[in-house]
């Protein structure tokens, strides 16, 4: 089996599970476990379908890092829950999901899937670092378009995009990104910077939509080239130059916010996908019984057993 690393955008997937699985599934203590069950089923499906040899659950240790907010104050503002003015930003997470997140972490630990996060950084940054420094092909599983910037055919880095549902997964390569947006993956962060993204609170450059952004990147290569051409008064209309000039303050900081970090100092983990041994099964079955995870844990253990290339030491 050829080595392949799968990186899970964990929050993206457990939010999808929460909204995709009926909320009438509860643990013995009464808490809902629909997101936990759904998340385990998602992993089982991914492992069975794409057969990774290595797997990491990437985590938002800080879903809205202050350094990004300092650069663009509107960054993810609409996702902030109302808290006391002196308190920290808290992500708007439904209470029935919030109580399940510790159980998700416990279930992952039970089956030996490592969780990796980084202080003051999002899961996107963890994924960016691991994908950039991987010595094997990589599949990034996410519903977040921001991570399209990591796609790289030369290094065999793909995105498995979940936005259309787990039954309609889309594998993004260089050609897919070009077909969708008219830009290469390496240009995608600059493209998203200009276009903006309301889901992340990024305003973009007023009057510059996807078509214009793609046209500018095709002509000038990257944002630096576009701004240099605008400064020289070449390669674009006067109205486009005026729009870029009006957005210069935003464009000076937005690329840092939009670009994923690729050089974090992350802890070493054993990401190898092991087949569960007796101890692992006992631990997983105990967690499943405690939290009422039932057949979801059974399916995950089955998928790990069928697809792992070696037993756990």
C-alpha positions as semicolon CSV with decimal commas, in nm:
position;residue;x (nm);y (nm);z (nm)
1;X;0,000;0,000;0,000
2;X;0,136;0,340;-0,098
3;X;0,170;0,579;0,195
4;X;-0,089;0,857;0,198
5;X;-0,160;1,109;0,475
6;X;-0,518;1,219;0,543
7;X;-0,566;1,547;0,733
8;X;-0,910;1,610;0,881
9;X;-1,044;1,962;0,927
10;X;-1,212;1,836;1,242
11;X;-1,447;2,124;1,324
12;X;-1,568;2,141;0,965
13;X;-1,655;1,772;0,982
14;X;-1,818;1,758;1,324
15;X;-2,032;2,063;1,242
16;X;-2,143;1,875;0,929
17;X;-2,214;1,566;1,137
18;X;-2,412;1,767;1,393
19;X;-2,643;1,912;1,131
20;X;-2,659;1,593;0,926
21;X;-2,753;1,338;1,193
22;X;-3,088;1,355;1,379
23;X;-3,054;1,509;1,724
24;X;-3,265;1,244;1,896
25;X;-2,957;1,025;1,958
26;X;-2,846;1,050;2,321
27;X;-2,589;0,905;2,559
28;X;-2,700;0,724;2,875
29;X;-2,650;1,048;3,069
30;X;-2,891;1,227;2,835
31;X;-2,648;1,439;2,637
32;X;-2,685;1,432;2,259
33;X;-2,425;1,234;2,067
34;X;-2,543;1,282;1,710
35;X;-2,229;1,479;1,615
36;X;-2,003;1,217;1,775
37;X;-2,171;0,931;1,593
38;X;-2,180;1,121;1,267
39;X;-1,814;1,220;1,293
40;X;-1,706;0,861;1,356
41;X;-1,911;0,747;1,056
42;X;-1,751;1,018;0,841
43;X;-1,404;0,894;0,935
44;X;-1,504;0,533;0,866
45;X;-1,630;0,632;0,521
46;X;-1,319;0,834;0,439
47;X;-1,082;0,559;0,551
48;X;-1,272;0,298;0,351
49;X;-1,303;0,509;0,037
50;X;-0,958;0,673;0,022
51;X;-0,744;0,423;0,216
52;X;-0,498;0,653;0,392
53;X;-0,203;0,495;0,570
54;X;-0,169;0,794;0,804
55;X;-0,443;1,003;0,964
56;X;-0,447;1,319;1,177
57;X;-0,744;1,505;1,324
58;X;-0,641;1,872;1,296
59;X;-0,788;2,099;1,562
60;X;-0,882;2,463;1,613
61;X;-0,688;2,545;1,930
62;X;-0,782;2,905;1,851
63;X;-1,065;2,939;1,600
64;X;-1,021;3,319;1,568
65;X;-0,658;3,408;1,640
66;X;-0,605;3,757;1,773
67;X;-0,324;3,826;1,527
68;X;-0,568;3,776;1,241
69;X;-0,829;3,996;1,410
70;X;-0,568;4,267;1,468
71;X;-0,513;4,279;1,092
72;X;-0,880;4,258;0,990
73;X;-1,116;4,333;1,282
74;X;-1,418;4,191;1,096
75;X;-1,252;3,848;1,069
76;X;-1,519;3,593;1,170
77;X;-1,702;3,862;1,369
78;X;-2,042;3,720;1,281
79;X;-1,945;3,387;1,439
80;X;-1,872;3,541;1,779
81;X;-2,118;3,457;2,053
82;X;-2,242;3,737;2,278
83;X;-2,035;3,733;2,597
84;X;-1,948;3,992;2,858
85;X;-1,746;4,274;2,711
86;X;-1,437;4,188;2,914
87;X;-1,443;3,821;2,818
88;X;-1,269;3,643;2,530
89;X;-1,430;3,578;2,196
90;X;-1,630;3,258;2,204
91;X;-1,734;3,085;1,885
92;X;-2,107;3,062;1,827
93;X;-2,150;2,686;1,874
94;X;-2,491;2,532;1,947
95;X;-2,502;2,408;2,307
96;X;-2,598;2,053;2,198
97;X;-2,280;2,043;1,988
98;X;-2,051;2,206;2,242
99;X;-2,113;1,931;2,498
100;X;-2,018;1,669;2,239
101;X;-1,674;1,804;2,151
102;X;-1,499;1,648;2,456
103;X;-1,662;1,314;2,371
104;X;-1,533;1,343;2,013
105;X;-1,182;1,394;2,147
106;X;-1,222;1,097;2,382
107;X;-1,345;0,873;2,101
108;X;-1,056;0,971;1,873
109;X;-0,806;0,902;2,152
110;X;-0,966;0,565;2,215
111;X;-0,903;0,445;1,860
112;X;-0,559;0,601;1,839
113;X;-0,626;0,884;1,595
114;X;-0,397;1,172;1,698
115;X;-0,536;1,523;1,750
116;X;-0,301;1,807;1,657
117;X;-0,361;2,175;1,728
118;X;-0,141;2,479;1,781
119;X;-0,179;2,769;2,021
120;X;-0,304;3,091;1,857
121;X;-0,370;2,908;1,531
122;X;-0,657;2,746;1,347
123;X;-0,683;2,393;1,215
124;X;-0,620;2,542;0,868
125;X;-0,270;2,639;0,981
126;X;-0,202;2,295;1,126
127;X;-0,319;2,141;0,799
128;X;-0,107;2,384;0,598
129;X;0,204;2,296;0,796
130;X;0,151;1,920;0,786
131;X;0,064;1,921;0,415
132;X;0,362;2,138;0,326
133;X;0,614;1,925;0,512
134;X;0,468;1,582;0,437
135;X;0,695;1,329;0,272
136;X;0,402;1,143;0,116
137;X;0,085;1,226;-0,082
138;X;-0,178;1,416;0,117
139;X;-0,557;1,430;0,121
140;X;-0,706;1,731;0,305
141;X;-1,069;1,674;0,406
142;X;-1,264;1,996;0,454
143;X;-1,567;2,200;0,364
144;X;-1,356;2,518;0,370
145;X;-1,260;2,672;0,036
146;X;-0,963;2,851;0,196
147;X;-0,772;2,525;0,189
148;X;-0,788;2,507;-0,192
149;X;-0,462;2,704;-0,179
150;X;-0,288;2,385;-0,065
151;X;-0,377;2,178;-0,372
152;X;-0,058;2,084;-0,554
153;X;-0,042;1,815;-0,822
154;X;0,337;1,819;-0,821
155;X;0,340;1,710;-0,457
156;X;0,017;1,505;-0,483
157;X;-0,173;1,721;-0,236
158;X;-0,549;1,702;-0,295
159;X;-0,853;1,844;-0,120
160;X;-1,150;1,618;-0,057
161;X;-1,428;1,877;-0,048
162;X;-1,735;1,798;0,160
163;X;-1,957;2,099;0,084
164;X;-2,200;1,894;-0,127
165;X;-2,234;1,623;0,135
166;X;-2,057;1,300;0,226
167;X;-2,237;1,111;-0,048
168;X;-2,113;1,358;-0,309
169;X;-1,750;1,421;-0,221
170;X;-1,538;1,615;-0,468
171;X;-1,164;1,558;-0,511
172;X;-0,987;1,880;-0,605
173;X;-0,667;1,882;-0,810
174;X;-0,495;2,162;-0,999
175;X;-0,727;2,111;-1,295
176;X;-1,039;2,118;-1,077
177;X;-0,946;2,450;-0,916
178;X;-0,864;2,602;-1,255
179;X;-1,194;2,477;-1,397
180;X;-1,390;2,621;-1,103
181;X;-1,221;2,958;-1,063
182;X;-0,985;3,019;-1,353
183;X;-0,683;3,036;-1,123
184;X;-0,415;2,791;-1,013
185;X;-0,423;2,670;-0,651
186;X;-0,106;2,871;-0,585
187;X;-0,304;3,182;-0,685
188;X;-0,613;3,093;-0,484
189;X;-0,523;3,288;-0,167
190;X;-0,471;3,607;-0,371
191;X;-0,794;3,533;-0,557
192;X;-0,986;3,489;-0,229
193;X;-0,825;3,803;-0,087
194;X;-0,955;4,016;-0,372
195;X;-1,293;3,846;-0,397
196;X;-1,352;3,845;-0,023
197;X;-1,550;3,589;0,175
198;X;-1,852;3,685;0,381
199;X;-1,836;3,355;0,571
200;X;-1,502;3,465;0,717
201;X;-1,580;3,836;0,747
202;X;-1,336;3,928;0,469
203;X;-1,470;4,227;0,275
204;X;-1,257;4,184;-0,035
205;X;-1,189;4,471;-0,273
206;X;-1,510;4,658;-0,346
207;X;-1,611;4,604;-0,706
208;X;-1,366;4,317;-0,768
209;X;-1,555;3,991;-0,810
210;X;-1,441;3,641;-0,903
211;X;-1,423;3,706;-1,278
212;X;-1,215;4,023;-1,247
213;X;-0,989;3,869;-0,983
214;X;-0,922;3,568;-1,205
215;X;-0,856;3,788;-1,508
216;X;-0,608;4,001;-1,315
217;X;-0,424;3,696;-1,183
218;X;-0,406;3,540;-1,527
219;X;-0,251;3,860;-1,662
220;X;-0,017;3,948;-1,375
221;X;0,053;3,623;-1,188
222;X;-0,003;3,724;-0,829
223;X;-0,126;4,009;-0,611
224;X;0,215;4,175;-0,602
225;X;0,223;4,175;-0,982
226;X;-0,130;4,314;-0,998
227;X;-0,049;4,601;-0,763
228;X;0,273;4,676;-0,950
229;X;0,080;4,693;-1,278
230;X;-0,182;4,916;-1,118
231;X;0,091;5,147;-0,989
232;X;0,240;5,164;-1,338
233;X;-0,100;5,223;-1,493
234;X;-0,068;4,918;-1,716
235;X;-0,269;4,606;-1,797
236;X;-0,608;4,707;-1,660
237;X;-0,878;4,968;-1,694
238;X;-0,873;5,293;-1,502
239;X;-1,179;5,184;-1,305
240;X;-1,011;4,862;-1,190
241;X;-0,698;5,056;-1,094
242;X;-0,916;5,291;-0,891
243;X;-1,080;4,999;-0,708
244;X;-0,744;4,844;-0,625
245;X;-0,611;5,178;-0,507
246;X;-0,912;5,224;-0,280
247;X;-0,849;4,879;-0,133
248;X;-0,475;4,918;-0,074
249;X;-0,499;4,929;0,307
250;X;-0,700;4,607;0,306
251;X;-0,470;4,443;0,050
252;X;-0,168;4,525;0,264
253;X;-0,289;4,296;0,544
254;X;-0,543;4,054;0,398
255;X;-0,295;3,811;0,239
256;X;-0,153;3,736;0,584
257;X;-0,501;3,662;0,714
258;X;-0,611;3,452;0,416
259;X;-0,289;3,258;0,368
260;X;-0,258;2,946;0,582
261;X;0,052;2,922;0,800
262;X;0,288;2,653;0,676
263;X;0,573;2,661;0,927
264;X;0,428;2,587;1,271
265;X;0,638;2,401;1,525
266;X;0,408;2,103;1,577
267;X;0,455;1,808;1,813
268;X;0,558;1,477;1,663
269;X;0,274;1,224;1,663
270;X;0,228;0,869;1,543
271;X;-0,009;0,927;1,253
272;X;0,022;0,575;1,117
273;X;-0,315;0,411;1,073
274;X;-0,289;0,100;1,290
275;X;-0,534;-0,186;1,302
276;X;-0,691;-0,187;1,650
277;X;-0,548;-0,452;1,880
278;X;-0,735;-0,606;2,173
279;X;-0,642;-0,325;2,413
280;X;-0,754;-0,059;2,167
281;X;-1,082;-0,241;2,104
282;X;-1,151;-0,271;2,476
283;X;-1,086;0,098;2,523
284;X;-1,300;0,196;2,225
285;X;-1,585;-0,032;2,328
286;X;-1,576;0,112;2,679
287;X;-1,603;0,467;2,539
288;X;-1,881;0,354;2,306
289;X;-2,077;0,202;2,593
290;X;-2,029;0,504;2,818
291;X;-2,152;0,748;2,554
292;X;-2,398;0,534;2,361
293;X;-2,198;0,540;2,037
294;X;-2,314;0,193;1,936
295;X;-2,273;0,092;1,574
296;X;-2,081;0,409;1,480
297;X;-1,781;0,297;1,685
298;X;-1,819;-0,057;1,552
299;X;-1,810;0,072;1,193
300;X;-1,502;0,284;1,262
301;X;-1,317;-0,007;1,422
302;X;-1,413;-0,221;1,125
303;X;-1,286;0,037;0,878
304;X;-0,956;0,076;1,064
305;X;-0,911;-0,301;1,077
306;X;-0,990;-0,351;0,708
307;X;-0,773;-0,067;0,581
308;X;-0,476;-0,045;0,816
309;X;-0,152;-0,184;0,677
310;X;-0,025;-0,319;1,008
311;X;-0,149;-0,417;1,355
312;X;-0,087;-0,185;1,648
313;X;0,242;-0,266;1,816
